[in-house]
Amino acid sequence: MTAPSNRRSIFLGRMPLPERNFIADALRAETVGGVLLLVAAVAALIWANTLGGSYEAVRGLHIGPARLGLDLSLQHWAANGLLAVFFFVAGIELKRELVAGELRDRKAAALPVIAALCGMATPAVVYFTVNAVGGGSLKGWAVPTATDIAFALAVLAVIGTSLPSALRAFLLTLAVVDDLFAILIIAIFFTSKIDFLALGFAVVGLAIFYLLLRKGVRGWYVYVPLAVVIWALMENSGVHATIAGVTMGLMLRCHRRDGETQSPGEHIEHLVRPLSAGLAVPLFALFSAGVSITGGAVHDVFTRPETLGVVLGLIVGKACGIFGGTWFTARFTKAELNPDLRWPDVFAVASLAGIGFTVSLLIGELAFAKDPALADEIKASVLIGSLLAALLAGILLKIRNNKYRRLCDEEERDEDQDGIPDIYELDKPEYHLRMAAILEAKAAEHRRLAEVASGARAGDDGPA
């Protein structure tokens, strides 16, 4: 009989090289998009607080064919149309995580999934508690549950801190799971009236989309018009139109077959992500983040139960929920923290996850659609809560930044210059032979230089 293994798995350990490279490319694009998102949010605030009348007039401008039920405001187009592209990419990310990424192994996936769920449940509980005690509206319980990965990475870029790839991957996994449950929240809790005929046709369109993919049909001119029709039908059905985007993303094949350098899902994500991060999400922020920020408005954020619940949910709920879920799961399983990291590092990343911008703004609009004044105050609380979470995380990460930089340098070091970081080749004889040849060549060169220097010194010591 085989004795049970006492070996503990490593949490936040070194990632496989292909996964590390893929995540590095994805996060690089998200970082650029996050900076654009940050610029768009600042532009919206400046516009709304200097020329508020024109801002409201522009985002309230209606365009689109009324006969097709698409005579929508620019703000509505941004929230339901452009964010469908964002959720399409989120659907591809989730599918890839499930079949080829951190979530493909159920045991390994348990820890980040539980952490993400706790990171959504705890902010909701914080919001509920504050509003139950303070007599506020409970409609906004879902607002502080989301994490904005692009904005979080933009904060990292702005404060100039480095994060080891394992911590970045953990943050990305949290955000992916967040997006999944945010989509479910939107579909379940923010769908009031359903047009079953339009919904039925949307389902038929999705079935056609799926069959075309399985038959191997190629060509953007087939899928883009079909995706637009599906989105329009979903928009008219009463179900939030972003559900169409994530559903189509989940249908793509994200595992690689023999001879493929990229799966179809990875290829399409590579093409669409710049559109999502560089255009769709920043435009959504431009038309949604513009709220009046005055002394009285800031005072209301910290005194009104609905807005205070959002702020505390983002700052306290997110950090404590993710950290607590991670620690308890690791404590009662065989997961052992990477010895190069410490639990305060996990808490810092959990604090960074308190930046809930894009999806939080969207849920705030949906939750308080019948009360525009309160909806604007909720948006202000999302902005302030995200800013405070960013400041807290920035301070915590800066404290350990020297350690992170050393870890990142070690991950990137490639002394044999073969394009593969040395840390991934330490168990390969070929690597050590290459390094031996390189070091022997350097030693020979230094011996030659020593002989030259000795000869020059002997000449200097001789007679004039």
Buried (B, 14 or more C-beta within 10 A) or exposed (E): EEEEEEEEBBBBBBBEEEBBBBBBBBBEBBBBBBBBBBBBBEBBBEBBBEEEEEBEEBBEEEEBEEEEBBEBBBBBBBBBBBBBBBBBBBBBBBBBBBBBBBBEEEEBBBBBBBBBBBBBBBBBBBBBBBBEEEEBBBBBBBBBBBBBBBBBBBBBBEBEBBBBBBBBBBBBBBBBBBBBBBBEBBBEBBBEEEBEEBBEBBBEBBEBBBEBBEEEEEEEEEBEEBBBBBBBBBBBBBBBBBBBBBBBBBBBBBBBEEEEEEBBBBBBBBEBBBBBBBBBBBBBBBBBBBBBBEEEBBEBBEEBBBBBBBBBBBBBBBBBBBBBBBBBBBEEBEBBBBEBBEEEBBBBBBBBBBBBBBBBBBBBBBBBEEBEEBBBBBBBBBBBBBBBBBBBBBEBBBEBBEBBBEBBEEBEEEEBEEEBBBEBBEEEEEBEEBBEEEEEEEEEEEEEEEEEEEEEEEEEEEEE
